[in-house]
């Protein structure tokens, strides 16, 4: 018998590809009827689980209203959860609820709860479902950036309780130790388990998420371990607060791959739910094409953050990665350029570890018209290969008179696009002699004018203190200005810093950092105008520094030792 799953025909209680097929229509679910279908779909799920066969809950195309969340679980007499395996979904991979190519399955939530919960799931598959939430998030960058966490629940119709957040899919939400006030309403009877065992090897593929506080919430209970080897593949997310949120350290071996994302506050969070120290998934082939405030918010001592072959466009900041390490390989980052609507971030990345960018392209994507500095705050920063379009890339602000922390950057064969030069060219095998107008970042072997081979040990950047001056912030134009003693010290594009720290809100906490001031965008008589002003900067007196790439100029051929600066002579 040939059974077509592309039609609305009844296929329950049939075998297809060694799977027991359960059609939700046979249990009373009616697509596109504008009525609550949650009870009918739940009955189909329960029937499939009790069949004790490899089961697939089939959802014919259409919109199904959900007034309460669906649960995939197998509770035992002692209150603990046994492992459960199930596949649920439709047949056509989704992009949106109204896509014209292929009919799709839409689970439309009318209340701020979860759409689908899995407890102690093993090898479950959720595929080809549009999860449409009832949140009211905006796709306007200004509103995304200025979202107030104190009023987020009422303004956007969501629940931001870290143990029972509103979301599309939640993994291992139930545990007896969760306080009554922190439980999902209408599901209190599910909180009977004391075991720490949980879900593993769950696959979420071909799904779409729109208008959710969280698309995928992995272990908000903070009591259940596992939540590992969870994969999200070939999915789409738009106009949500967070795509993936993880709640505890044992959620290991998870991955996000081939996801298309638009208009988010955060792509991956490890602080939002559960114990607030969740292990992030590995990330590859992600295309974040709409505005995003911060790509990551991670705080864990258990693992690092690893990102591969991904594109992040129109991002305000890469965010916070406070784990063991942070690495990006073969990625492209296009940061939002300064404009009159929003202040710039105090940093483009904030880490508490060593950070590496390998074969990545870092840019503001406007053909060098925005010479903004990049502050990738880290213990040590490595950029190897790839390119940089914009201003200087520093590892911190000016934290002392010499700006020591600012110099913790190693560039290796990086194309500095706006200067047309490669920085960090190592020449240990053949010392370079003609270095006129080259960017000398440290470690180069250079042949001096007297024939000695010298290893450049100079500091990474050139720092020049220019003056003390009072800064005035224009909060409408998002610029600052000051009266210069001598405007000839400045030119358009100069990257300016100060040694004064700023404090600004970041999620539910405050961060203090020595940031940049921006770049010189105008000089009018004795007034210097600076664009790219970071959030948190206040009016007042500042020490002003210029920071630039070290470029050796005004030499004919081989440099003298004094022109090289700090060096170590290679032994003969």
N, C-alpha and C positions, 0 to 999 in steps of 0.2 A: 504494500500500500504506500503510495506517495502522499505525503502530508505537506501541504504548503503552509508555511508560517507567515507568508506575506499577506494573507487574507484574514478576515475576521472569523473564519470558521472555527468550530469547536474542536479543540485538539487535546483536551485534558484526558488523563487516564490513557494516553497513547505512548508508545515508545518511538523515539526518534534519535538516531545516532547513540543508542545505548543510554539515553536519558529519558526519564519519566516526565512527560510534559503535562503541566497543570495550567490551564487557561483561566485567567482571573474572571473572564466573562461568565463562566459557568458557576461562579460563586456570587454573582450578583453585581459585579463591577460593570458600569455602563460608561463607555467613553463619551465625552462631550455632552453629558447630561446636566452639568452645573450643580450636581448633588454630591454629597460626601460619599466617597468610595473607599474610605480607609478600612471599614469593617470587612467589606467584601474581599479586598486584597489581602488583609490579614488572615482571613479564613483560608484563602488559597495558599498562602505561605505556610500556615500551620499544617494544612493537609499534606503539602509536599514534604515537610519535615517528618511527619509521622509515617509517611509511606516507607521510610527506611530504604529508599532507593536513591540513586543518583538522579536528582530532580532539577527540572528547569521550570520556573514560574514564568509563563509567557504572558506578556502584556501586548494586546493588539494596539495599533496606533490610535492616538486620540489623547484628549486631556482628561486627567483623573483628579478630581478635587480631593485633597486630604485635609481633614479637620484635626487629625491627630497622627502621630508618627507610627510608622510600620516597624516591626521588630522581627529580626531573624535570630532566633535563639531556641535552645532546648533546655528548659529548666527541669531539674530532677527533684525527687521527693524530699531530699535533704536541703533543698534551697540552692544548691550549687548548680552551675551550668555545665552541661556536657558539650562536647564539640559538635558543631553542626556544619554541614556542607550543602551549599545551594547556589544555583544560578538564577538570577532574576533580571528581566529586561525585555527589550524589543529587538527588532531585527535591523534597524537602520541607525547607523552612527549619527549622533546629533550635533548640531551647531546651535540651533535656537528653536524655540517652541513653534515658530511660524515659518520654518524653512520650507521652501517650495519643492526642493528636490528630495523626494522620498517622504513618506509619512512617518512621523516620529511619535514616541511615547512621552507624554508630559505628566509629571507628578507636580501638581500645583498646590502649594501649601497656603492655607488660609490663616494659620496661626503661627506665631513665632516659637516653634518648638523644633524638633528634629524631623526630617523627612523619612529617613531609614536608619535604624540602629542595628548593629551586629554585636552579639555577645558570644565570646569564645568561638568565633568563626574560623574554620580551617578550609582553605582552598575555595572560598566563596567567590563568585563572580557577579559583579554589578555592571551591566552593560547597556549602552544605547538608551539611556533615559535622560530627559531634560528635567532637572530639578529646579523648579521655579519657586522662589521664596516670596515672602510678603514684606520684605524690607523695603526701604525707600531711599536707598543710597543714590548719590548723584554721580554723573560722569564729568562734572566740572572740576578741573584741577584745583581751583581756589577753594571750593567747598571740601574736597577730599583732604587737602592739606590742613585746613583749619578746623577739622572735625574736633568737637569737644567731647572727650571721653566721659565727662561727668553727666552729659545729657544724651548720650548716644542711644540709650535704650528707648527713651520716649520719642525722640525726634525721628528715629529711623525704624521704629517698630520692631525692635529686636530684644533679646534677652542676652546680656553679657555676663551672666554668672559663670565663673570659670569651671564649675562642676556640672553645669547643665545649660550650656550655651545653645542658642538657636543656630541651627546648621542644616545642611542638606543630608550629609551622611555622618553618623557618629559611630565610632568603634570602641567597644567595651566601656559604655557609660555607667554601668550599674555596679554598685558595691555597697555592702551593708554599713560600712563605716562612714558613708557620706551622710552628713546631717540632713534632717528632714527638709529644712529650709532651702537646701542646695540641690534638691532632687527635681527631676522633671515631673511637672504636674501631670496627673492622670496616669502616672506609671510608678507610683510608690510601691506597689506590690512586687515590682521587679527587683527591688533592692534587698535581696535575701542572701547573696553569696558572700563568703569570707575568703574564698580562695583567691590567690594572686595570679592564677593562670588566665590567659586571655587569647586574643585572636592572632592569627598568623597566616601568611600567604593568601591575602585577599587581593583580588584584582578588580580595579575600577577602570573601565575602558569605554571609550566612545560616548561618554556622558558630557552633559553641558550643565553649567551652574550659573544662575542669574538671581540677583537680589537676595543674597544671603549674608548674614554676619560672618559665618564660616562655611566654606564649601565642604571640606573634609576635616572633621575634628577627631583626632586619633588619641583616645584615652584621656578624657577629661576627669575620670574618677580619681586619678593619682594613687589608687590603691591596687589596680590591676596591672600586672607586668605584661610583657609581650607587646602586642600591637606592632609586631615586627614583620618584615618582608611584605609590607603593604605597598602596592604599586598603583599609581595613577598614570594611565597611558592614553594618548590620543583623545584628550579631553579639551573642552573649551570652558572658559570662565569669564564673566563680565559683570561689572557693576556690583561687586561684592566687597566686603571689608577685607577678608582674608581668604586665600585659597586653601592653604593647608596649615593646620594648627596641631602641634604635638605637645602632649602633657606630661611626659616623664622620660627618664633617661634610657630605659630599657627598650624603647621603640627603635630598634636598630634594623639595618639592612633594608630600609624603605627607599622608594625611588619615585621621582616625578620625571616623566619622559614624554616628549612630543605634546606639549600643552600650549595652547594659544590663549593669551590672557589680555584683558582690557580693563582699565579703570578700577584699580584696586588701591586700598590703603596699604596693605601688606601682602606679599606673595606667600611667604613662609614665616610662621611665628612659632617660637618655642617658649614664649612667656605668657601667652594669652589664656591658657586653660590648664587644668590639673595642678601639678606642683610647680609649674612655671619654669621648668628647666628641661624641656623636651629636646630630644635628639633630632636634628634635622635630617630629612631625606637627602640622598644624592639627587642632583638635578642635571638633566641633559636635554638638549634640543628643545628648549623652551623659547617661545617667541612672546615676549611681553611687549605688546605693541601700543597700548594705551597708557595714559598717565598712571604712575604709581608713586606714592609717597616714599615708601621704603620697601625694598625687595625682601629684606630679611630682618628679623628681630630674634636673635638667638642668644641664649645664656645657659650654657651647660659646661660642666667640667668633664664630660664623658667622651666627647667626640669633637670633630671639626666640621667645617662646612666646605663641601666640594661641588663645584659647578663646571659643567662641560658644554661646549658647543652651543651656547645659548645667546639670544639676542634680547637686549633690554633697551627699549626705546622710550623716550619721554619720561624718564625716571627722575625724581627729585633727588633721591639718595639711594645708595645701595643698602643703607641702614646699619644695623648693629650685628656684629658677629663676635660674641664673647664666649668662644669655645677654645678648643685646643689649637686649632689652626684654621686658616682660611685660604682657599685656593680657587683660582679661576683659570680655565684652560680653553683656548680657542673661542673666546667670547667677544661680543661686541656690546659696548655701553654707549648710549647716546643720552646724555644728561640734558635736562630742560635748561635752555638758555635764559639768562636774566630777562625779566620783563616787568611791566608796571603792576602786574596783578599779585605777584608773590615774591617774598624774600627768598634768597637762596639758602640752602642748608649750611649749618656751621661746619659740616664735613660731608664728603661724598661717601665715606665709609669709616665706621668706628669699630675697631677690633681691640681685643686685649691680648693679641697673639701675633705671631709672624704671619705675613700675608704675601701671596705670590700671584702675579698675573703673567701667564705664559701664552705668547702668541695671541694677545688680545688687542683690540682696537678701542681706544678710550677717546671720547670726543663729545663736543657740544653740537656737532653736525651742522655747522653753518659756514664752512669754508674759511675758517680762521678769523671770522669776524668777532668772535668772543674769546679773548685771551684770558679766560678765567683760570685761576689756580685750582688744583685738585688737592684736597686734603684727605688722604687715605690714612687715617690715624692708626698706627700699628707699632708693635715693638721693633720690627724690622720689615722693610718693604722691598720686595724683589719684583722688577718688571723686566721680563726677558722676551725679546722679540716683539712683534706687533708694532703699534703706532700710538702716538698721543697727539691729539689736535686740541690746542688750547694753551693754557699757561703752564707754570711749573707744577710738578707733582711732588708733594712733600708728605712726610710720614707723621708730622705733627706741626703745631704752631711754634712760635718762638717762645720757648719756656725758660730761657735764660739769655744772658747777654750775647752768647755766641750762637744761640739757636741750635744747640747740639741735637735735640730731638728731631728738628726739622730735616737734618741731614741723613737720617737713617734710611736712605734709599739707595738701592743698587740697580742701575740700569745696565742691561746687557743687549747691545745691538737693537736699540729701540729707535724707530724713525720718529723724529720730532717734526711733524708735518709742517707746522707754521714757520719753521726755520729751515726746512729742507735739509736737515742734517740727521745723521745717525749718532745717537749718544751711547756711550758705554762700549765703544769699539775696543776690544782687547787685542793688543798687538805684541804679545810676549815672544812670538816666534820671529817676527821681523819688526824691529823698532821703527816707529813712524818718525819722519823728520819734518815734513811740511804739515804743520797743524794750524795754519792760518785760518781763522774763523771757525775752527772746529769746536764742538761742545766737549769739554774735557771733564768727565764726571768722576775720575779716580780709578787707579789701577792700570792705566795705560803705560806701555813701555815707549819712551820717547828718546830719540837721539838728540842730544843737546849740541850747541854750537861748537863746543870744545871736544866733541867726539865721545862723550860719556853716554852710556845707556842708563836712563833714569826711570824709576817707577814712580808715577805720579801718586802722591799720597795726600793731595789737597782735599779740602772739604768739598762736599757735593755741590753746594750752591754758593753763589755770591750774595752776601747780605750786606746792605748798606743802610746804616741809620741816617735818616734825612733830617728829622726835626721832631719836636714836641708841638702838638697843635690840638685845638678843640674841634671835635667832629660834630657835625649837625646832620641828623638823619632826616631825609625827606620820605615820610612814610606813605605818601601818595605815589611818588615816582619810584620808590624802592632804591634810592641812591643816597650817597652821603657826600658832603663837601667840607672843605677846610681851607683856610687862608694860608697860603704857603709863603715862607720867608723869601724863597727863591724858586720860582716856577721852572727855571731852567734845569732844575734837578730832576724834573719829571717829564715823561713823554707818554703819549697815548699807548695803552697796552701794558704799562708797568704793573706788576703784581705787588700789591701792598699788604703788609702784615703789621700786627702789633703784638706786644708781649702781655697785653691785658686779657684776662680770661673772661668768658661770657657764660652765663647760665641760661638755659632755655628748656622748655618742656619737651619731653620725648616720651610718648605713650603715657604711662601712668607714673612717670618719675621725672627727675630733672637731671640733666647732665651739665657738667662744667668743662669747658675746653678752651684752649688757646686757638683761636680761629684766625682766618684771614680777614682783611678788610674789603677786598675785591680788586678790581683793576681800574686804572685810570681811563676814563672814557671821554673826558673833556677838560680843557684848561681855558678859563676866561679871566683875562687880566691876572690877578693874584689868587684866583679861586681854582682849586683842583676839584673836579667832580669824579666820583668813583661809583661804578656800577657793580652789580653782583654782590650786593651787601647781604651778609648772612643774617638769618633770624637770630634775635637775642641781643644784637648790638645796640648800645644805648648812646645817647649824646654824652659828650664829656671830653676831658683831656686824654690824649693817647700819644704814646711814642710810635712813630711811623718808620717802618723799614721797607726798603725795596728788596725783593728776592728775585734772582734771575739765574738762568743757566750760566755756568762759567764758560766763557768763550774767549780764547786767546786771540787778540787782534794786534794789528800794527807791527807785524813781523814779516820779514821777506821770505825766509826759508826756515832754517833750523832755529829753535828758540834758545834763549839763554837760560841758565838755571834760575835766575831771578824771575823770569817770565813764567816758568813752570810753577814756582812757589814751593810748596812742600814736596819733597821727593826723597827717594832712597836710591843710592847708587848701586847698580848691579855689579857684583864682584867680577873682576876679570879672570 
